[in-house]
Amino acid sequence: MISAKTASSGGLCLGGVTYESRLILGTGKYASPTLMQQALEGSGTQIVTVAVRRVDLSARGRGSLLDFIDPKRYTLLPNTAGCHSAEEAVRTARLAREAGLSSLIKLEVIGDAKMLFPDVEGLLQATRMLVAEGFTVLPYTSDDLVIAKKLRDAGAAAIMPLGAPIGSGLGIQNRCQLEILLQEIREIPVIVDAGVGTASDAAIAMEMGCAAVLLNTGVAGAKNPVQMARAMRLAVEAGRLAFEAGRIPKKLYASASSPTERMIE
């Protein structure tokens, strides 16, 4: 069972539940459901996101993707991938809740079919509607501070800016924007969503102070998804530890590691 802890335990708090793992993993693009299961286990994740529009909810118990995800072990995070309007995203979220998946929702409203960039106007509209209906909303958004503040004020449970285009594997492309979000959005978690290609990308996001990392293609598309899932797990854990430890200041000149003065005996 997933253990709920208090926020003071230092985990990722979403919808009143605190998770030890700060890695959220997707379920698409795997060569087989069995491989997906192995990757989920290797990642140590406790939250698994599923595209509602790409899963046959009526096939549960008959070989559906959902049959391969243990609800006692993982929290399901349905997402509205493939939705291109606020209305469509809201309908999809309602369908997920009515099907018994969750009222925790990863909200996507896509504005550009090629780049899969979010339609932030539609995203904000859908966030307001779903929050009013009792959903815990995690919006996939741009790295724009103004939009992030509006989503926060609309009741979003987290802000999930893209690090790079979905599935690109480019890593965090605009560190300045992400740093601004982390400085200005402190009331709710900031979770990097999209663009993470390898373990170092995840570690950088966590070292900067992100609350978590959400990814799919970086693991599912790797030559060895299970190994990459383990690497992502370690990277997220190491990055978080480094952030909490506090790095040394960067300097342009040398600083000796050993004392330069003789010890007085």
N, C-alpha and C positions, 0 to 999 in steps of 0.2 A: 504494500500500500504506500502511496505517496504521503510523506509525513508533513503536516502543516506545522510551521514554527512561527514564533513571534518575529516581528520585523527586526528586533534587536539582535537576532541570531546572525545577521549579516548576509542572509540569502537574498534571492530575488523575490520581491513581494508583488503579486498581481492578484487583484480581486479578493484581497483579504487572506490569501494563502502565500506562504513563503517557501520557496523551493531552494534546495541546496545547490542544484546545478544551475549555472548561468548560460548554458548552451541550449538553444531551442533548435530542433532539427525538423526538416521537412521530409515528406514521404514520396515525392515524385522522382521519376527518371531512373529508378533502380532497375537492374536487369531482371530481378525477381523479387517477390515478396519475402522470400527467405533471406536474401541478401540484405534487404531493408531491415528485417528483424535483427540481423547480426550487427549491422551498422548502428542501429538505435542502442543496442546493448553496449557496444563498444564506446559509444559517445558519452554514456552516463547521463543522457538527457532525461528530464522528467516531463517535458512538454513537447508534444509532437503535433505539428501542424498538417492539416489535411484540406485539400481543395474541394469544397462542397460540390462545385459544378462538375468535377471530374471523377466523382465517386458515385456509384450506383447504390443509393441508400436502401433501396428495396431488396438488394441482393445480400444483405447482412445475414450471415449464417450459411451462405452458399458460395463461399469463395471470394467475398468482397475484400477489398484492401483493409477495411476496418476489422475483419476477422483476424488479421495478423498483428493487431495492435492491442496489447493487454490493457484494458481500462483500469485495472487494479494497480498497474505499474506506471502508466503514463496518463497525464492530463491531455485530453484532446483539445487542440486549438484549431477549430474550423476556420478556413479563410475564404474570402470572397474573390479569389483569383479569377480573372476572366470577365469581371464585371466592368462595364464602361459608363455607368451612370449611378448616381446616388440611389435612385429607386431600385435598380437591379441589385445593387449591393445589399440594400436593406431587405429585399425579398429573400435573398440567398441566406442572409444571417438568420432571418426568421425561420426559414426552412431547416437550417441546422439545429436550431433550438427545439423546434417541434419534433424533429427526428430523434431527439434525446442526446445529441452530441454535446452541446455546451452553450452557455450564455457568454462564455469567453470567446471573443471573436477577433481574428486578425482581419482588419478592414482594408480592402484594396478597392480603389476606384481608378481604373486605368484611363489615362488621357491620351496616350500615344501608343498605337498598336505595335509600332516597330521597336521603339526604345523602352516601352513598358513603364514610362514615367507616370507618376500619379497625377490625376486631375484633382488638384488641391481644393478647388471650389466645391466639386462634388463630394470630395472626401470630408470636408468640414460639414456640409449639409447632412451627409449620412451619419457622421459621428453624433451630431446633435439629436437626430432622430432615434438612433439606437440607444444612446445614453438615457434618453427619456423613457425608453421601453425596458430599462433595467439591464441592458447588456454591459459587460466589461469590455471596452473597446480599445484595441491596440492598432492604431492606424499606421499603415505603410505610407510614408510621406517623403517629400523632398527635404533637403537640409536647410531650408529657409527658416530663419528665426521667427519671423512674423507669423507664418503659418503655424509653426510649432506652438507659439504662445496662444493662438486662437484655438488650436486643438486641445491644449491643456485647459483653457478656460471653458471649453465646451464639455469638459468632463472625461476626456480620454484618460485611460489608466496608465498609458505609457506613450512615448513618442518614438517612432521607429523610422528614422531617416535612412535612406539608401546610402551605402558606402560607394557604390558604383552601380551601373545598370544591372538588372536582374540577370543572373546566369553568366555575367561577363568574366568573373574571376579576377577583376582588375585590382581588388583591394580598395582601401579608402583613398579616394581621389581628391578630396577637398578637406584636408585636416583642419584648416582654419575655420571653416564653417562648422565642423563638428565640435571643435573646441569652444566656439561661441555658444552652441546649443548646450553643451555641458556646463558652461558657466552660468547661463541664464535660466535653464530649465532644471530646477533642483527639487521641485515638489513631487515629481513622478519620474520613473525610470526612463532613461534614454537607451534604446536598444538598436544597435546597427543591424539593418535588415537589407540584404542583397549586396552582391559584389565580392563577398569573401571567397577567395580562391584557394588559400592554403593556410597552414597553421599560423604563420607569422602575421597574416592579415588579422586574424582573430586576436592574437596577442596584442597587437598594436591598439586595436579598438579598446580592449580591456585596460591596457596600461594608461590610456588617455582618460579613463574613468567611466566608460560605458557600463551600464548595469548588466548587460547581457549581449549575446550575439545570436542572431537567427540566420540560418543558412540551409541550403539544400544541395544545389548543384556542386558546390565545392567538395562535398562528400560523395554524393551519388554519381558524379561524373568522373571521379578519380579512378586511376587504374586499379587501385585496391581500396574500395570504399570502406571496408572495415578498419584497415590500418589508418586511413585518413580520419575516420571518425574518432579513433583513439588519439590521434595527433591533435585534432581540434579540441578534444576534451582537455588534454594537458596544456594546450596553448591558452585556453580560456582560464584555467585554474592558475597558471603561471602569471598571466597578464594581470589578473585580479590581485594576486599576492604582491606583485611588483607595484601596482597602483597604491595598495594599502601601505606598503613599506615606505614609499616615497623615494623617488630617484634622486641622485645627486644633481646639483645644478650643472648645466652645460657651460663650459668655459673655452675660450680660444687659446689658452696657454696651458702649459704643463703644470702639474701639481704632484710632487713626489709622493709615492705611496709609503715610503719609509721616512722616519725623521732624519733631517739633515744635520741636526745638532747632536754632539756627543752626549751620551747619557752620563749624568753625574752619579758616581758610585758612592 
